[in-house]
């Protein structure tokens, strides 16, 4: 089976989650320069704002790097425009990453352009479909921070997917905060891993300083699965750090802060899905502090390169580990 590094052209079989707001071009470029697959969050960016981000991304690194898009928050027409911009304005070393399933026409368009595809899924059915379309498939378990695409635990989903698509390139996501946990994900059938929470606290992350501190101070018992942060992204449960808002969702949806996105000001209402970034002010402790169960293993702010280096020994040999695992399974 192909390794993630072999498919995407990286040194390490490690992907960084393209977290909207948090994962700017600085983080993505730092991760890619360190030998893994960095990814900038496209979220709802369009037009000039998206072009500005893409320009920073492509000038900031000459390594393979990605742009993450979210089909369900923008709709098919806007997604088509975003995809067109990425394909038109970036070189071939930039892959497209989707959080959730795009339409088949999007798969066809990206593949026809000669770009690599990464698709994050939460169900076996979506994973099988994405693999059949040639994508690197990220299997997200409910241990993950942020919005949840399914209801399965990471290793259960990975095992079920591996049984259905034995030759696909599969990536595990959710609750991975240490090399040891990454090794367990490989043993469950993964070819590599995707990290989100570990990169939230990276120096290059755009997460607000109080957001970073909340993550490093937390353990897995401080996270909850809820659906309260729905303004801007309705209909998805998400794992966040417990806040006064998750404890009392009956509060009024009044404005609790303000932020800047590509230089444009926005007010932040209570229950907004937007994360607090370095450009956000107001009641940070009440905002959506997305955080996975891996936080218990994350205790300090470090550089993106340090995160990659910590996992490189385990993940650089992902293909070898899985080959041995398959042989062992076959013999047994």
Secondary structure, 3 states (H helix, E strand, C coil): CCCHHHHHCCCCCEEECCCCCCCCHHHHHHHHHCCCEEEEECCCCCHHHHHHHHHHHHHHCCCCEEEEECHHHHHHHHHHHHHHHHHHHCCCCEEEEEECCCCHHHHHHHHHCCCCEEEEECCHHHHHHHHHCCCEEEEECCCCCEECCCCCCHHHHHHHHHHHCCCCCEEEECCCCCHHHHHHHHHCCCCEEEECHHHHCCCCCCECHHHHHHHHHCCHHHEEEECCCCECCCCCCEEEECCHHHHCCCCCCCEEEEEEECCEEEEEECCECCCCECCCEECHHHCCCECCHHHHHCCCCCCHHHHHHHHHHHHCCHHHHHHHHHHHHHHC
